[in-house]
Amino acid sequence: MSFAKILEKHGVNVTLKKVISVEEDEIYGTVDETYQDTTIKAIVQDLKEEIKLERQGQVITAEAVAYVSPDEQISEQDYILYNNVLYAIARISYTGAYKKLFLYRVE
């Protein structure tokens, strides 16, 4: 069975929050990001064991993985909203059949 058929059958709707602009406040040093929300299909699973990944010089613990279509335009700067929990994307691996997103909660 192709991944497209598996995604159609078992996937759920999640919100991809794609970063479309980033502005830094020079006075306060804060960063404002503007997002474009899109609903996409994904198969989301909690990880049974911790996976430590390095992201921007910090070690983070991935808590879940999401499998999405290889056609989705996703970057590690984007976010996934699933079950009212906002996840950042720590890493993306691409197999050709699908993209596997390693996710961690944003607090």
C-alpha positions as CSV (number, residue, x, y, z in Angstrom):
1,M,0.0,0.0,0.0
2,S,1.4,3.4,-0.9
3,F,2.0,6.1,1.8
4,A,-0.6,8.3,0.2
5,K,-3.3,5.7,0.8
6,I,-2.1,5.0,4.3
7,L,-2.1,8.8,5.0
8,E,-5.6,9.1,3.5
9,K,-6.9,6.2,5.7
10,H,-5.1,6.8,9.0
11,G,-4.0,10.5,8.8
12,V,-5.6,13.3,10.9
13,N,-5.8,17.0,10.2
14,V,-3.1,19.1,11.9
15,T,-2.3,22.7,11.5
16,L,1.0,23.6,9.8
17,K,2.0,27.0,11.1
18,K,4.4,28.2,8.4
19,V,6.7,31.1,9.3
20,I,6.3,33.7,6.6
21,S,8.1,36.6,8.2
22,V,10.4,37.3,11.2
23,E,10.9,40.8,12.6
24,E,13.4,41.5,15.4
25,D,12.7,44.4,17.8
26,E,16.0,46.2,18.0
27,I,15.2,48.0,21.2
28,Y,13.9,45.0,23.2
29,G,15.6,42.2,21.4
30,T,12.4,40.2,20.9
31,V,11.4,38.4,17.8
32,D,8.0,38.5,16.2
33,E,7.0,35.8,13.8
34,T,4.1,35.9,11.4
35,Y,2.5,32.6,10.4
36,Q,0.3,31.2,7.7
37,D,-1.9,28.4,8.9
38,T,-2.7,25.5,6.6
39,T,-4.5,22.3,7.4
40,I,-2.5,19.2,6.3
41,K,-2.9,15.4,6.9
42,A,-0.4,13.7,9.1
43,I,0.1,10.5,11.1
44,V,1.2,11.6,14.5
45,Q,2.7,9.2,17.1
46,D,4.1,9.8,20.6
47,L,7.7,8.4,20.9
48,K,8.1,5.5,23.3
49,E,11.7,6.4,24.0
50,E,13.5,9.7,24.2
51,I,15.4,10.9,21.2
52,K,17.9,13.6,21.9
53,L,18.5,16.0,19.0
54,E,20.6,19.1,18.6
55,R,18.8,22.2,17.4
56,Q,20.4,25.6,17.2
57,G,23.1,24.7,19.6
58,Q,20.7,23.2,22.2
59,V,20.0,19.6,23.0
60,I,16.2,19.0,22.9
61,T,14.1,15.9,23.5
62,A,11.8,14.9,20.6
63,E,8.4,13.8,22.0
64,A,6.5,12.8,18.9
65,V,6.9,12.1,15.2
66,A,4.6,13.1,12.4
67,Y,4.6,11.5,9.0
68,V,3.5,13.8,6.1
69,S,3.4,13.7,2.4
70,P,6.7,14.3,0.7
71,D,5.0,17.1,-1.3
72,E,4.4,19.3,1.8
73,Q,6.7,22.3,1.9
74,I,7.9,22.2,5.6
75,S,11.0,23.6,7.2
76,E,12.5,23.3,10.7
77,Q,11.3,26.9,11.4
78,D,7.7,25.9,11.1
79,Y,5.3,24.5,13.8
80,I,2.7,21.8,14.0
81,L,-0.5,22.2,16.1
82,Y,-2.0,18.9,17.0
83,N,-4.6,18.2,19.7
84,N,-4.2,21.8,20.9
85,V,-0.5,21.3,21.6
86,L,2.0,23.4,19.7
87,Y,5.1,21.5,18.5
88,A,8.3,22.8,17.0
89,I,10.1,20.7,14.3
90,A,13.5,19.6,15.6
91,R,14.4,17.6,12.5
92,I,13.0,16.5,9.1
93,S,14.1,13.3,7.5
94,Y,13.0,12.5,4.0
95,T,12.7,8.9,2.6
96,G,11.2,9.7,-0.8
97,A,7.9,8.1,0.3
98,Y,7.2,10.5,3.2
99,K,8.7,13.2,5.4
100,K,9.3,12.3,9.0
101,L,9.1,15.2,11.4
102,F,10.6,14.9,14.9
103,L,8.6,17.2,17.2
104,Y,8.9,18.7,20.6
105,R,6.5,20.8,22.6
106,V,6.8,24.6,22.7
107,E,6.1,26.1,26.1
